[in-house]
Each structure stands twice: as C-alpha cells, then as structure tokens.
Amino acid sequence: TVDKFAFPDDTRSTLATGLSSARRSLAGAANSGTAAYFAGGNTGSAVATVDKFAFSDDSRTTLGTGLSSARRNLAGAANSGTAAYFAGGTPPTVATVDKFAFADDGRTTLGTGLSSSRSDLAGAANSGTAAYFAGGYAASQVATVDKFAFSDDGRTTLGTGLSVGTFALAGAANSGTAAYFAGGYVLGTGAIATVDKFAFSDDSRTTL
C-alpha cells in the first residue's frame, strides 16, 4: 500500500498502484516535484528493488538497476533535483551508500560509505548541501551522525552525535535550516521519545 497525503488540506488517498511487492523495512527519498523512490526491504528475505512513483500521475515504475545488494533496514535521503542516496542496511550489515542520479536513474556506489557498517539508521537531507545518516545498530547501538557533502560525496562524521545511541529511529529535515532525528530504541531502556535537532549552519545539536 502507498497512501498519499495532499499538502493543501492533509487529505489522504490510497494509490491504485502500490509497491511492486508487499514488503517492510524499506527506505524512501524524493526528487521534489518529480518522483518518490522506495528502496530495498524485506518480503521474507531482503530485496534490492527500487520502485519509483511519478508525482505527475502517481504511476509506478521499477528501476532496471536496483540497490547494489539486497538489504532491509536501510535509510534514504535526497539532494532534490540531483540524486537519492540509500545507506546501510542488513544482511549482512553494510556501510554501503548507493546513489541514484535523477537524470537517468543510474546507480553508482560511493567510494566512501558510512563510517561503520550498520542497519536501522535514519536519514535526512539539506537539499543542495548534504545528507545526514544518524544512529543505527551493528554489534551495538550507535550515536554516530555521518554527513555526505553533495558537492563531492565526501563524508565527515560530526563531532557531536545523537544525544543517545539509538536504532530504529526516524529522520526529517527543514531544508536550509535543520535536521530532526526522533524516537528509536535503546537497549536496556526501550523505546524513547527524544527528538534531536542538528542546525545546518554549524551542525550543532540541541535536544527538544
């Protein structure tokens, strides 16, 4: 199922054509004004599928080239107008970052991936500037936030990470202003309600 919420009035409709297969633990990213991309997931086993929904008519195509490996529990972020990035995932747990150019939907895999292999992370983007991938789980939960500059796809790891190491969290951004990473699961504690905000001007973190 794909539900669509119209921004003028927040009404919901359900697309007549859904994903190419029923699956969970996938990731999404969008080329604003053009199309949404949904990548990977689990259908009983991990898949490499990338489905694309054109915003003009909500039609679905499935890209001829999917992810570089089948995986679930990955994260997505986009440089609108340029490319979508899908990072991490499992199994096995990987540091891979795949980039899909919006011009032709061609895939490249970045030479430098995440700073550590992990799944269950979250993504958000400052469109035109950088993608941020936060948290996740490998041998343990992490507080790491990796930043990929869109100018050259170079990676830096923020000196200040999440306020607590967590996985299975969610990300969203006010492009040009800040990224927000919310919720997640902390071993020994359980689900949390924390929302961390990273200002794009200096990558500083505050906790709401």
Secondary structure, 3 states (H helix, E strand, C coil): CCEEECCCCCCEEECCCCCCCCCECCEEEEECCCEEEEECCECCCECCCEEEEECCCCCEEECCCCCCCCCECCEEEEECCCEEEEECCECCCCCCEEEEECCCCCEEECCCCCCCCCECCEEEEECCCEEEEECCECCCECCCEEEEECCCCCEEECCCCCCCCCECCEEEEECCCEEEEECCEECCCEECCCEEEEECCCCCEEEC
